[in-house]
Structures are given as C-alpha cells and as structure tokens.
Amino acid sequence: MVYNLKQINPTKCQFSFRLGKFDCYELRKSVCSLYLNEREAQRINKEEGSQFKAGNVMHCRNLAKSLLNAN
C-alpha cells in the first residue's frame, strides 16, 4: 500500500470532528477541561483515573501544554 503525503496549511482548512464522551471531557461534564484550574483538574484526574482515554480531563490540557512548549 502506498501513501501519498502532502503538507497542508490548517489555517486555510475546515475540520469536522464527531466526538463522543470518550473523546471529549466537555461532552461528559458540560465544561471544557481548559476552563478548570490546575488544582481542580488534578483532583478530577485522580478521581476518574484513565477510564475515559482521550476524554480524560488532562488530555486537552496536556495537548495544549505541548503545543505551547513547541511554539
């Protein structure tokens, strides 16, 4: 199988995602994890563990931190 890779400019594209409760913390709890302070997020993470995979309270927070650190 051959894959053709091409570079895109994401600022000139539109993306659509179909997320569920296992993909997005906000869909489960009605508040985006990025709006929580660090203390609240850590408490929730400890209570829930890793049962929600990408829907974990820390998923988007960690992604945002990595993007900010990469400039």
C-alpha positions as CSV (number, residue, x, y, z in Angstrom):
1,M,0.0,0.0,0.0
2,V,1.4,3.4,-1.0
3,Y,0.6,6.6,0.9
4,N,0.9,10.0,-0.7
5,L,1.7,12.6,2.0
6,K,1.1,16.2,1.4
7,Q,1.5,19.2,3.5
8,I,-1.5,21.4,4.3
9,N,-2.0,24.8,5.9
10,P,-4.5,24.1,8.7
11,T,-5.4,27.8,8.9
12,K,-6.9,27.5,5.4
13,C,-8.9,24.3,6.0
14,Q,-12.1,23.4,7.8
15,F,-12.2,20.4,10.0
16,S,-15.2,18.5,11.3
17,F,-15.0,16.1,14.2
18,R,-17.5,13.7,15.6
19,L,-16.7,13.4,19.3
20,G,-18.3,11.3,22.0
21,K,-18.0,11.2,25.8
22,F,-14.9,9.0,25.5
23,D,-13.2,11.7,23.2
24,C,-14.1,14.9,24.9
25,Y,-14.3,15.9,28.6
26,E,-16.8,18.7,27.9
27,L,-19.3,16.3,26.3
28,R,-19.4,14.3,29.5
29,K,-19.3,17.2,32.1
30,S,-20.6,20.3,30.2
31,V,-17.4,22.2,31.0
32,C,-14.2,22.3,28.9
33,S,-11.2,21.0,30.9
34,L,-9.2,24.0,29.7
35,Y,-11.5,26.2,31.8
36,L,-10.6,24.3,35.0
37,N,-7.8,25.5,37.2
38,E,-4.8,23.1,37.7
39,R,-6.0,22.0,41.2
40,E,-9.5,21.1,40.0
41,A,-8.1,19.2,37.0
42,Q,-5.7,17.2,39.1
43,R,-8.4,16.3,41.6
44,I,-10.7,15.1,38.8
45,N,-7.9,13.2,37.2
46,K,-7.2,11.4,40.4
47,E,-10.9,10.5,40.9
48,E,-11.5,9.3,37.4
49,G,-8.2,7.7,36.5
50,S,-7.7,6.8,32.9
51,Q,-11.0,5.2,32.1
52,F,-12.0,7.8,29.6
53,K,-8.8,7.8,27.4
54,A,-8.9,11.0,25.2
55,G,-12.0,12.1,27.2
56,N,-9.8,12.3,30.3
57,V,-9.7,15.7,32.0
58,M,-6.0,16.0,31.3
59,H,-6.0,15.1,27.6
60,C,-6.6,18.5,26.1
61,R,-4.7,20.2,28.9
62,N,-1.6,18.2,28.1
63,L,-2.1,18.7,24.4
64,A,-2.3,22.5,24.9
65,K,0.8,22.5,27.1
66,S,2.8,20.5,24.5
67,L,1.7,22.9,21.7
68,L,2.6,26.0,23.7
69,N,6.0,24.4,24.6
70,A,6.6,23.7,20.9
71,N,5.8,27.3,19.9
